Amino acid sequence: MDLGPVQLMVIGFDHPDFGGTIAAELARLSDVGLIRVLDAMIVSKDADGVETVVEVSELEVEEATELGATIGALIGLGTGGVEGAEIGALVGAEGGADGHVLDDLDLVDVLGDIPADSAAAVILIEHRWSAPLRDAIVEANGVPIIDMWVHPLDLVAIGMAEAELADD
């Protein structure tokens, strides 16, 4: 399975008013080949605390099984070497056999703690647009040294830290 860089997003919503705009934008980005939603789980609670769970994935069951095996093998390699990778691949493949790579039970337990009249989403997105760039970097013998997202609030925090240093 050729896979671009993957991003895990966890988003909270107070008093959610879902009108389909997020799903429509994810679909648009997917339709033009920029991203692929590998897996997503959205848990919402109405004002009375009644919970609704929605799962979405663009993966076929075979792809989810393969991705689960890859994730399990990499985690297993880190925890138990080659033997751990073999065990992790089996466990991961089994976990992806339902067409989803996010562990439903653990996520529902965590997301189940959200308050009434709120929602949370866990979305695993493949950034397909960046796979050719990654391949070009590898072909040129490049090695990532830092790979991170910079959000506007990160820049505000840097500015605040600089201001504190200037005051000292």
Secondary structure, 3 states (H helix, E strand, C coil): CCCCCEEEEEEEEECCCCCCHHHHHHHHHHHCCCEEEEEEEEEEECCCCCEEEEEECCCCHHHHHHHHHHHHHHHHHHHHHHHHHHHHHHHHHHHHCCCCCCCHHHHHHHHCCCCCCEEEEEEEEEEHHHHHHHHHHHHCCCCCCCCCCCCHHHHHHHHHHHHHHHHC
